[in-house]
């Protein structure tokens, strides 16, 4: 077993290196974006009033990528190269989308290939559902299908959450810290380093994204896709390290606990897509019906909106931890009911405020 003080030092250095590298890269990237006019322009769907560089994902990825390679532990059987290979593919898909745009099909296909790499070569997949809908051990074909859906779903949920300053990064930082704490306890050190590398790079980005003035920057699809992709792999690993009933690390409701940790982007994306389909429109059609749009409509600032949703995410994590010994289905029902209630309250008050504003308008 690794000596605790050595591990603690490596964790601190890992975080500092990732954060430091990202922190010092961003001003240069902002300068390059200004020279090449690579901005996110305001439009009817976005909530920012001015042009802002969108290449923050480059700094996030470089900070995460190099730190992870430098600090991971040599370990037989740990196929980290497949995580790196798939992450590189996701990075270039997002980068192309940020620079010149990419068709939805090519974007989806790139994500599908990345998922296939980690599943087929890296053996990172869901093999046990802890009794969810009667599923324990999963047959390989079904395991591949469920894992692909999980990876693509989580990746795109974080992509769609990137709507206000700090939200996507803040939710991912909280998720990374929570999963990382578990890997620390379970002595799964290379996955702990993965979490810390991601949290460190996102923390530096969060500073510029939320508080930056001269060097304010967005993460773009490059950042949100790579963030969601890495979080999806971490969530799968968490599920797989908790499925042995004879292990001290067994968690009865692990799949629902993982869902609870990233409940905000998952539930909001499912709600928005379901609403669009009910209204007979494309589930992928951009609009302003995400929960952060309603909070902005209520008069909250970007930072206040981010803090509110991060606070809600903390609530879901606490519920998940307290009910982790319950059944998977029971915890999932509680999480969904709580999310539905909170969302219903926000949307109801936002619509009432909009109606009052419309009535107050002069004819």
C-alpha positions in Angstrom: 0.0 0.0 0.0 1.3 3.5 -0.9 2.4 5.5 2.1 -0.3 8.1 2.9 2.0 11.1 3.0 3.5 10.3 -0.3 0.1 9.9 -1.9 -1.1 13.2 -0.4 1.9 15.0 -1.8 1.4 13.5 -5.2 -2.3 14.6 -5.1 -1.4 18.2 -4.3 1.3 18.3 -6.9 -1.0 16.7 -9.5 -3.7 19.3 -8.8 -1.3 22.2 -8.8 0.4 21.1 -12.0 -2.9 20.7 -13.9 -4.3 24.0 -12.5 -1.0 25.9 -13.1 -0.6 24.7 -16.7 -4.2 25.6 -17.6 -3.9 28.9 -15.8 -0.9 30.0 -17.7 -2.1 28.7 -21.1 -5.4 30.5 -21.2 -4.0 34.1 -21.6 -2.0 32.9 -24.7 -5.0 31.1 -26.1 -7.2 34.3 -25.6 -4.5 36.3 -27.4 -4.5 33.8 -30.3 -8.3 33.8 -30.4 -8.3 37.6 -30.6 -5.8 37.6 -33.4 -7.8 35.0 -35.4 -11.2 36.3 -34.4 -12.3 33.0 -32.9 -15.3 34.1 -30.8 -18.7 33.0 -29.7 -20.9 35.8 -31.0 -24.1 36.8 -29.1 -27.4 35.5 -30.6 -31.0 34.9 -29.7 -30.1 31.7 -27.9 -27.0 32.5 -26.0 -26.9 34.4 -22.7 -23.7 36.4 -23.1 -23.9 40.0 -24.3 -20.4 40.3 -25.9 -18.0 38.3 -28.1 -15.9 35.8 -26.1 -13.2 33.4 -27.2 -14.3 29.8 -27.2 -11.1 27.9 -27.1 -10.8 27.3 -23.4 -11.1 23.5 -24.0 -7.6 23.5 -25.5 -6.1 24.6 -22.2 -8.4 22.3 -20.2 -7.3 19.3 -22.4 -3.6 20.1 -22.3 -3.6 20.7 -18.6 -5.5 17.4 -18.0 -3.6 15.4 -20.6 0.0 16.2 -19.7 -0.7 16.1 -15.9 -2.4 12.7 -16.2 0.6 11.2 -18.1 3.1 12.6 -15.7 1.4 11.6 -12.4 -0.2 8.2 -13.1 1.2 5.2 -11.2 2.9 2.4 -13.2 0.5 -0.5 -12.9 0.3 -3.8 -14.8 -3.0 -4.2 -16.6 -4.0 -0.5 -16.4 -4.7 0.4 -20.1 -4.4 4.1 -19.7 -3.3 4.5 -23.4 -6.9 3.7 -24.5 -8.2 6.5 -22.3 -5.7 8.9 -23.9 -6.4 7.7 -27.5 -10.2 8.1 -27.1 -9.8 11.4 -25.4 -7.7 12.7 -28.2 -10.4 11.7 -30.7 -13.0 13.6 -28.6 -10.7 16.6 -28.4 -10.3 16.9 -32.2 -14.1 16.4 -32.7 -14.8 19.3 -30.4 -11.9 21.4 -31.7 -13.1 21.1 -35.3 -16.7 22.0 -34.2 -15.3 25.1 -32.4 -13.2 26.3 -35.3 -15.2 25.5 -38.5 -18.3 23.5 -37.4 -19.0 19.9 -37.8 -22.2 18.0 -38.8 -24.2 16.3 -36.1 -23.6 12.9 -37.8 -19.8 13.3 -37.8 -19.9 14.6 -34.2 -21.9 11.6 -33.1 -19.7 9.2 -35.1 -16.5 10.5 -33.6 -18.0 10.0 -30.1 -19.1 6.5 -31.0 -15.6 5.6 -32.2 -14.1 7.0 -29.0 -16.6 5.0 -26.9 -15.8 1.8 -28.9 -12.0 2.3 -28.2 -12.4 2.4 -24.4 -14.9 -0.4 -24.4 -13.3 -2.8 -26.8 -9.6 -2.2 -26.1 -9.7 -0.6 -22.6 -12.4 -3.0 -21.2 -14.0 0.0 -19.6 -17.7 -1.0 -19.6 -20.7 -1.6 -17.3 -20.9 -5.3 -16.4 -23.2 -5.2 -13.4 -26.3 -3.2 -12.7 -26.6 -4.0 -9.0 -30.1 -5.5 -9.5 -31.5 -2.5 -11.4 -34.6 -3.9 -13.1 -33.4 -7.4 -12.1 -30.0 -7.0 -13.9 -26.9 -8.2 -12.0 -24.2 -9.5 -14.3 -24.8 -8.3 -17.9 -24.2 -10.3 -21.1 -21.4 -8.8 -23.3 -23.7 -7.6 -26.1 -26.0 -5.8 -23.7 -23.1 -4.5 -21.7 -21.6 -2.9 -24.8 -24.9 -1.3 -25.7 -25.6 0.1 -22.2 -22.1 1.4 -21.9 -22.2 3.1 -25.3 -25.5 4.8 -24.3 -24.0 5.8 -21.0 -20.9 7.3 -22.5 -22.7 9.2 -25.3 -25.4 10.3 -23.0 -23.2 11.7 -20.2 -20.8 13.3 -22.8 -23.6 15.2 -24.5 -25.4 16.1 -21.3 -22.3 18.0 -20.2 -22.0 19.6 -23.6 -25.6 20.9 -23.4 -25.0 22.1 -19.8 -22.4 24.6 -21.0 -24.9 27.5 -21.1 -23.8 30.0 -18.4 -20.5 31.0 -16.9 -18.9 28.3 -14.7 -21.9 25.8 -14.8 -20.4 22.9 -16.8 -17.0 23.3 -15.1 -18.5 23.7 -11.7 -20.7 20.6 -11.9 -17.8 18.6 -13.3 -15.4 19.8 -10.5 -17.9 18.7 -7.9 -18.4 15.3 -9.6 -14.6 14.8 -10.0 -14.1 15.6 -6.3 -16.8 13.2 -5.2 -15.7 10.3 -7.4 -12.1 11.1 -6.5 -12.9 10.8 -2.8 -14.3 7.4 -3.5 -11.2 6.3 -5.5 -9.0 7.5 -2.6 -11.0 5.4 -0.2 -11.0 2.4 -2.5 -7.2 2.8 -3.2 -7.8 3.0 -6.9 -5.0 5.5 -7.4 -4.8 5.9 -11.2 -8.5 6.8 -11.4 -7.9 9.2 -8.5 -5.2 10.9 -10.5 -7.5 11.0 -13.5 -10.1 12.9 -11.3 -7.5 15.3 -9.8 -6.0 16.1 -13.2 -9.5 17.0 -14.6 -10.5 18.9 -11.4 -7.2 20.9 -11.5 -7.5 22.0 -15.1 -11.2 22.8 -14.8 -10.5 24.9 -11.6 -8.1 27.2 -13.4 -10.6 27.5 -16.3 -13.4 28.2 -13.9 -11.5 31.2 -12.6 -11.1 32.8 -16.1 -14.6 31.8 -17.2 -16.4 33.3 -14.2 -14.1 36.0 -12.9 -12.0 36.8 -16.0 -12.3 40.2 -17.6 -9.3 40.8 -19.9 -8.9 37.0 -20.4 -12.5 35.8 -20.1 -12.9 32.6 -22.1 -15.5 29.8 -22.8 -14.6 26.1 -22.9 -16.4 25.5 -26.2 -17.4 22.1 -27.5 -13.7 21.1 -27.1 -13.9 21.5 -23.3 -17.5 20.4 -22.7 -17.2 17.2 -24.7 -13.9 16.1 -23.2 -15.2 17.0 -19.7 -18.3 14.9 -20.2 -16.4 12.1 -21.8 -13.9 11.8 -18.9 -16.7 12.0 -16.3 -18.6 9.2 -18.1 -15.5 6.9 -17.9 -15.1 7.8 -14.2 -18.8 7.0 -13.5 -18.4 3.6 -15.2 -15.3 2.8 -13.2 -17.1 3.8 -10.0 -19.9 1.4 -10.8 -17.5 -1.4 -11.5 -15.5 -1.0 -8.3 -18.6 -1.3 -6.2 -20.4 -4.4 -7.5 -18.7 -7.2 -5.5 -21.0 -7.9 -2.5 -18.1 -9.5 -0.6 -15.9 -6.4 -1.0 -15.7 -3.7 1.7 -16.2 -1.2 -1.2 -19.6 -2.7 -2.2 -22.4 -0.1 -2.7 -25.9 -1.4 -3.2 -27.3 1.5 -5.2 -24.0 2.4 -7.0 -25.7 3.0 -10.5 -28.1 5.5 -8.9 -25.4 7.0 -6.8 -23.4 7.7 -10.0 -26.5 9.2 -11.5 -27.1 11.4 -8.4 -23.6 12.8 -8.6 -24.2 14.1 -12.1 -28.0 14.5 -11.7 -28.2 18.2 -12.8 -27.0 17.7 -16.5 -28.6 14.3 -16.9 -32.1 15.3 -15.7 -32.1 18.7 -17.4 -31.1 17.2 -20.7 -33.7 14.4 -20.5 -36.4 16.9 -19.6 -35.6 19.3 -22.4 -35.4 16.6 -25.0 -38.7 15.0 -23.8 -40.4 18.4 -23.8 -39.2 19.1 -27.4 -40.5 15.7 -28.6 -43.9 16.3 -26.8 -44.1 19.6 -28.7 -43.4 17.7 -32.0 -40.0 19.3 -32.6 -36.5 17.9 -32.9 -35.0 16.8 -29.5 -31.7 18.3 -30.8 -33.1 21.7 -31.7 -31.4 24.5 -29.7 -33.7 26.6 -27.6 -33.8 28.5 -24.2 -35.6 25.9 -22.1 -32.7 24.6 -20.0 -33.0 25.1 -16.3 -30.3 27.7 -16.3 -32.3 29.8 -18.8 -35.3 29.8 -16.4 -33.0 30.9 -13.5 -31.6 33.7 -15.6 -35.2 34.7 -16.5 -35.9 34.9 -12.7 -33.3 37.6 -12.5 -30.3 35.7 -11.2 -26.8 36.5 -12.6 -24.7 33.9 -14.3 -22.6 33.3 -11.2 -25.7 33.1 -9.0 -27.3 30.6 -11.4 -24.2 28.5 -11.3 -24.0 28.6 -7.5 -27.7 27.6 -7.2 -27.3 24.6 -9.5 -24.1 23.5 -7.9 -25.9 23.8 -4.5 -28.7 21.5 -6.0 -26.0 19.1 -7.2 -24.6 19.0 -3.6 -28.1 18.1 -2.4 -28.4 15.2 -4.9 -25.0 13.9 -3.8 -25.9 14.0 -0.2 -29.2 12.2 -0.9 -27.3 9.6 -2.9 -24.7 9.0 -0.1 -27.4 8.8 2.6 -29.5 6.3 0.5 -26.5 4.3 -1.0 -27.5 1.2 1.0 -31.0 1.2 -0.4 -32.1 -0.4 -3.7 -31.0 1.1 -7.0 -34.6 1.7 -8.0 -35.7 3.4 -4.8 -32.8 5.8 -4.8 -33.4 6.6 -8.5 -37.1 7.3 -7.8 -36.2 9.7 -5.0 -33.6 11.5 -7.1 -36.0 11.9 -10.0 -38.9 13.1 -7.8 -36.6 15.6 -6.1 -35.3 16.9 -9.5 -38.8 17.1 -10.9 -40.1 19.1 -7.9 -37.2 21.6 -7.9 -37.5 22.0 -11.7 -41.3 22.5 -11.6 -40.9 25.2 -8.9 -38.3 27.1 -10.9 -40.2 26.9 -14.2 -43.5 27.8 -12.6 -42.1 31.0 -11.0 -40.1 31.9 -14.1 -43.3 31.7 -16.2 -45.3 33.7 -13.7 -42.6 36.4 -13.8 -42.7 36.4 -17.6 -46.5 36.8 -17.6 -46.3 39.7 -15.1 -43.7 41.4 -17.3 -45.8 40.9 -20.4 -48.9 42.4 -18.7 -46.9 45.4 -17.4 -45.8 46.2 -21.0 -47.5 49.3 -22.4 -49.9 48.6 -25.2 
